[in-house]
């Protein structure tokens, strides 16, 4: 017994950490640097003057100029653009989550004729470029009087985002064993209760993933809002960046500040949900 206690209390030897191929880390750092460098340049450029940027385009702020961001924040048009983009992005995200979750649940947990064909139809939607449908879509929205209207942008964006949403959610929902649903049924929970009380809480990573993808895609959309929202009071942030660049083409620092402030909400939203996104994509791949 003493020998056993001594052996159990002895510290276990740690396994050596395998770092893998160094080339992989070098390539990952290179890709990260290429992706992050433009964003850092835009943000830092807003803390400089146009003269500093012209004299040394790759230099750091010296001294730091805070008034450039202050001038952009003080413009009412910036807040109007921010409000419009927020309304459209949240509306698109809500529509994608409701319709996508319901459609993916039916395609994953119900057996009916034509189910795989319907799923293939949504999958083919990933291959369809949304820009190819802009002109007929605009004519359709004009006929039903949805131009210069938030819904004229929200509804098509929900439709364009549904394929990727269903492709991510369906394997995630299908990965849950039928025994779990049978156990819930024995406890008196119907299929709707199983969906609401068990499936949705356990699928939070996947749902957050599709929500973030829908929000970021809507926030960055340019062509559809440009054609549909013709009023100046309804323009979104990407349209505001274009108009600001046109009106202040000589103010390079102001353009960089406006651009960095415009992309900040999407970056923050993506950063806060990063872990959930990784878990959601892993679950979709495994499913």
N, C-alpha and C positions, 0 to 999 in steps of 0.2 A: 504494500500500500504506500509506503514511504517513497519507494522508487517511482511508483506511478505518479504520486503527487509531485515529486521532483521533476519528472519528465513533462508533466502537464504545465508546471509553472515556468519551465524554461522558455525563454523567448524564442519564437520561431524565426528561422532564417528568412529574410526578405528576398523575394524573387527579384532578380535584376530587371530593371525597366528597359524595355525594348523601344528605342526611339524611332526605329524604322530607317528608311532610306533618307539621307540628308538632302538629296536632290528634290524630294517631295516638299520639304520645308522651304527650300530656296524658291521653288516655283510658286508655292502658296504665298510666300512673302512678296514675291514679284507681282503676282496678280493683285494682292491686296494693296500694294503701293500704287499700282496703275489705277485701281478703282478709287482709292481714297484721295490721291494727290489732286485731281481736279476739284473735288469738293472742298478740300482744305484751301486750295488757291482762291476759290471764289469767296469763301468766308473771310480769309485774311485780306483779300483785296478790298473788302468793304471797310476795313479799318485804315485804308490809305487814301491819299488824294489822287486825283487823276494825274497830276504832275509827277508824283512819286512813281506811279505805275508806268508812265511814259519813260521816265529816266532809268528805272530798274524794274522791268516787268516781273522778274523772278525773286525780287527782294522781299524782306520782311517789313512790316510796318515800323517806321522809325521817323517821327514819333507816331504813336497810335492815335488815330483820328476817330473819335466817337460820334462826331456830328453827322457823318454820312448816314449811319444807321438811324440816327435821330431824325434826319430830314425825311427818310423814307417812312418811318413809323408815324410821323406827323401828318402824312398825306391821307385824307379821307378815302381816296380811291383805293389805297392799299387795303384798308380794313373792309371796304365793300367787296373787293375781289376775294379777300380771305373768307368773308361770310358766305359768298356765293359758292365758292369751292367746298366749304365745309358742309353746306346744305346738300349739295349734289353728291359729295363723297359719302356722307352718312346715309342719304337716301339710297344710293346704289348699294352700299354695304348691307343695309338692312334688307333690301329686296333680294340680293344674292344669297344672304344667309337663310332667309325664310324659304324661298323657292328651291334653292340648291339643297338644303338639308332635307326638305320633304321629298324631293325627287330622288335624291341619293338613297334615302331610307326605303322608299318603295322599290327601287331597282336592286337594292341589296338584300332585303328581308322578305320580299313577296315573290311568289312563283306565279307567273302568268305567261300566256302565249305572246311572243314577240318582245319579251323582256330584253334579250341580248341584242336584238335588232335596234331597239330603242336606245340602248346604251351605246351601240356603235354609231348611231345617228348623232348623239351628243359628242362622241369622240371625234367624229369627222369635223365637227365644228371647230376643233382646235386648228385644223388645217385651213380654215377659211379666213382670209385676211379681212379685218373689219373695214379697212380703207376702201375695199372694192365695193362695199355696200353703201358708201356714204351718199352718193348721188341719188339712187332710188329711195334710200331711207329719208333723205331730206325732202324729196317730193311727197313721200307718204306722210311725213310729219306736217308738211304744209297743207295737205288735203284734210287732215283731221285737226288742224289748227293747234298744233303743239309747238310751233316755233315761238321763240322768245318766251319760253316756259321751262321751268326746272324739269318737269316731267318729260319734255322732249329730249333731254339728255339722260335722265335717270333710267327711263325704260329701255332704250337701246343699250346702254352700258350694262344693265342687268342681263340682258339677253346675250351680249358678247362675253360676259364673264361666267355664264352658267356652265359651259362645257368644262373648263378647267376646274370649276368647283365640284361638279359631279364626278369627274375623273379622280379627284383627290378623296372625296368623301365616300364614294361607293365602296372601294376596297377596305377602307377603314371600318365602315359599318358592317361589312360582310365578315370581317375577321372575328367578330364576337361570336362565341359558340352558341349553338341553338340550345344547349343545356341551360345556359343562363336565362334565355327567354322562357324555356319550359319551367324553370324554377320560379320565375316571377309569375307565370301563369298559375302555378299551383298555389301560390300565396294570394291569388285573387286579383292579380294585375293584368289588365287586358293589354293589347298591343300598343295602344296609344299611351297607356301608363308606362309601359316598358320603354317606349321611345322617349317620353318626357322625363321620367324619374331615373332611369338607368343609363340609356344609351347616350343621351345628350351630355350629362355630366362626365361620363367616361371618355367622350369624344372631344373634350374641350381643346386639346392641342390641334386637332384637325380643323375644328370650327374656327379657332383663332387664326389659323393659317389662311383659310379662304377669305376670312374677313379682312386681314391685312392686305392680301393680294388685291382684293376688290377695292379697298380704300386707296391704295397707292396707285393702281391703274386709273381710277377715276380722278385722283388728284392731278396726275400727270397728263390726262387726256387734253388734246389740243384741237384736233381737226373737227371732231363732232361739235364741241361747244362753239368753235369759231363759226360754223355754218348755221347752227340752230339759234344761238344766243346773239342776236344782232344788236340788242340794246346795250348801251354803255354801262347801265346800272346792273346788268346781269352777267357781265364778263367774269371769267374765272381767273385764277392766279396765272396759269400759263399765258392767257391772253393779255393779262395785265403786264407781264414781263415783256411781251412783244410790243405793246403800246408804249411802255416806259422806255424801252430801248430805242423806239422810233422817235419819241419826243425829246429824249435826252441822249442823243447819239454821241455827243461830245463829253458826256459825264460818265466815263468808264467806271469810276469808283461807285457812283450811284447805281449803275446797272448791276454791278456785282453785289452790292448790298441788297438791292431789291430781289435779285435772284436767290441769294442765300436765305433771306427771310422767307421767301416763297416756298423753298423746299424744306424748311426746318420742320413743319408739322409732320410731313410724311416720314422724314428721317427719325424723328422722335417716336412716332407711332410704331415704326418698324423696329427700332432698337428695343423698346419696352417689351415687344412680343417676340423677340428673337428666339428665346428658348422654346416657346410654344410652337413656333414655326418649324423648328428643327424636329421636334417630336411629331408634329403632324405629318410632315413629309416622310419621316422614317416609317410611321405607321401605314401611310398610303403605299409605300414601296413594298413593305412586308406583306400587306394584304394582297 
